Amino acid sequence: MSDITRHHTGQRMSQIVTHNGTIYLAGQVGEKGDSVADQTRSCLSKVEKLLAEAGSDTTRILQCTIWLADMADFAEMNEVWDAWVPEGHAPARACGEAKLAHPELKVEFLITAAG
């Protein structure tokens, strides 16, 4: 049986879970009330730090699911995303609209990466 490693674990969730060389990050959100662009930058900064802690980086992202509170923010979020993703390393990705945990949140990123 393969080991499962958890980091920054609380009662509800772990920020990082690794298994069989795959890294799973908890959903990352930005600061409440910021613009979708600012929240996206904040989320992606958190993703970078968590991936580094797990021994990976943005070139190793396998899949990303993005939840927007309002699909009207799709273009603004993509502008930040497109500048952030390393050229030639775009992951499989899906984006949809969802009611997020707090009304002030505009975007949430869920990342799976290779170790």
Residue pairs with C-beta under 8 A, 6 or more apart in sequence:
2 19
2 20
3 19
4 17
4 18
4 19
5 16
5 17
5 18
5 19
6 14
6 16
6 17
7 14
7 15
7 16
7 17
7 53
7 54
8 14
8 15
8 16
9 15
13 26
14 26
15 25
15 26
15 50
16 23
16 24
16 25
16 26
16 50
16 53
16 54
17 23
17 24
18 24
18 54
18 115
21 114
21 115
22 62
22 112
22 113
22 114
22 115
23 51
23 54
23 56
23 60
23 111
23 112
23 113
23 114
23 115
24 111
24 112
25 47
25 50
25 51
25 110
25 111
25 112
25 113
26 110
27 67
27 108
27 109
27 110
28 43
28 44
28 46
28 47
28 50
28 108
28 109
28 110
28 111
29 39
29 42
29 43
29 100
29 101
29 105
29 107
29 108
30 38
30 39
30 40
30 41
30 42
30 43
30 105
30 106
30 107
31 38
31 39
31 42
32 102
32 104
32 105
33 104
34 42
34 106
35 76
35 106
36 68
36 73
36 76
36 77
36 106
36 107
37 76
37 77
37 79
37 80
39 105
39 106
39 107
40 76
40 77
40 80
40 81
40 107
41 80
43 107
43 108
43 109
44 80
44 81
44 84
44 109
47 58
47 109
47 111
48 57
48 58
51 57
51 58
51 60
51 61
51 111
51 113
54 113
54 115
55 115
56 113
56 114
56 115
58 84
58 85
58 86
58 89
59 86
59 89
60 113
60 114
60 115
61 89
61 91
61 111
61 112
61 113
62 91
62 92
62 112
62 113
62 114
63 91
63 92
63 93
63 111
63 112
64 91
64 92
64 93
64 94
64 109
64 110
64 111
64 112
65 93
65 94
65 95
65 96
65 109
65 110
66 77
66 81
66 93
66 94
66 95
66 96
66 107
66 108
66 109
66 110
67 95
67 96
67 97
67 98
67 100
67 107
67 108
67 110
68 74
68 77
68 95
68 96
68 97
68 98
68 106
68 107
69 97
69 98
69 99
69 100
69 103
69 105
69 106
69 107
70 97
70 106
71 96
71 97
73 106
73 107
74 95
77 95
77 107
85 91
98 108
100 106
100 107
100 108
